């Protein structure tokens, strides 16, 4: 069991030795263009390209809430596109964040992190455009990653 580590910095420049897995929340509409994804796209083209293809071919794959896609972007850095947001706007069903989907994503992220021996690096996922509450997300991260002994670092961008 570990505690979540909080640092000031950029989650696209993970601060750790060994393999690193950067997780972020995506929507279930195939849209990519606001929030943390812009920082990812500025550094690497593959996560956006793979996400868009995953969405385009969704009739033949597992593109849906609660699933993740892992993309290797360098020798020791991977990006996890995690579908934890339904749509992009707050409506009659509340904010786009779907905590159940985020929980499933984090469970799958833990499996992938263990598979490659990676630490996990996150911005405050689901709390920007998705409209989530950090207290709920933090509880999920603690239960699915830190309590399972996965080194987890959350970045607050300066």
N, C-alpha and C positions, 0 to 999 in steps of 0.2 A: 504494500500500500504506500502510495506517495501523495504528496500535496501538489496541486497545480502551482506552477511557478509563473509569476507575473513579471514581465519586464517591459521597459519602454523601448520601442524600436519598430522595425518593419518585418512583418511575418513572412514576406517574400525573401528576406535575407536571414534565414534561420540561424540562431546562435547555439550550435551544439556540434559535437564530434560525431562521426559515423553517419549512417543513413538518416535522412530527415524526411518526414511526411507532413506536408502542409495541407490542412483541411480547410474547406470553405463551403458555404451554403449556396446552392443554386436553386433556381425556380423550376417548376415542372412545365413551363411553356416553351422552353428552348431559347429564352431571351438571355442575352449576355451583353452588358453594356453600361451598368451602373454599379457603384460600390466597389468592394474589394476586388472584383474580377478585373477591373481596370488596371490595378497594380499587378495582377498576375499576367495579364496580356502585355503589359509594358515590358516585362522581364522575359516571358516565354510565349510563343505562339501556340504551342501544342495543346495546352489545356482547353483553350477556346475552340480550336479546330476539332478536337476529339469530342467535346461536349456537343457541339453543333451536329456532328455526324451521328453521335449517339441519339440525339433527339430526332434527326431526320429519318433514321432507320428504326424508330421506336416500335413500329409494328412487328419487328423481328427481334427485339431485344428486351432488356429489363429496365428501360428508361421509365421510372415512376418514383413517386414519393418513397423515401426510405432506402433507396439504392445509391451506391457510390460507384465511381469510375476512377481508377488509379492510372496516372500518366507519369512516366519517368521523364524528367526534364533535364537531368544531368547525371553524372556518375553516381551521386549520392543524394539527390533531391527528387522527391516525388510529389505530385499534387493530387489531392483527392477532391474531385467534383462530387459534392454530396447533395442530393435532391431532398431538401427539407423545407421547401417553401412552395405553397400552392398559389400560383398567380404572382402578381407583382403589386397589387393595390389592396388597401384595407377596404373591406366591404361589409355586408351584412353578417358575414361569418367571422368578422374580426380581422386581425392582422394576417398577412400571408404566411407567417411562421406556422409550422405544424410540428409541435413538440414530439409527437409519436414518431414522425418521420425522422426527426433529428436524432432521437434515441436509437432508432434502427440503424441510421447512418453511422453513429458513433460506435455501435456494437460491431459493425462491419469494419470500421476503421481500426478498431483494436485488433481484430484478427489480422488485417493487412500489416499493421505496424509490427506485430509479433512475427509474422511471416518473414519480413525483411530486416527485422532487428532495428527498427527505426524509432526515433523520438518523434512526438507529434507537436506541430507548431500551428497555432490558430490565432486569427484576430478574434475579437469578441463576436463570434459567429452568431448569425441570426438576430442580432440586436440593432442593426442599421436599417436598411430598406425593408427587411422582413418583419420588423416591428416586435421582435421578441423581447422578453424580459431577461436580463442577465442572471438574476437569481435562479430562474428555472433552468436556463442553459448551463450555468455553472454546476448545478446539481447533477445534470445528465453527464457532463464531462467528468466530474469526479467519480461517479458511479461506473461509467463505461470505460474510462481510460485510467485515471489515476489510481482508483481502487484496484485495478487489474495490473498494477505495477508498470504502467506505460508512462515513461517520462513525458510530461505534457507542459508546454510553455505557451502562455497566452500573451500576445503582444498588444500593447497600447501604443498606437502610432503617435509620434510626437509632431 
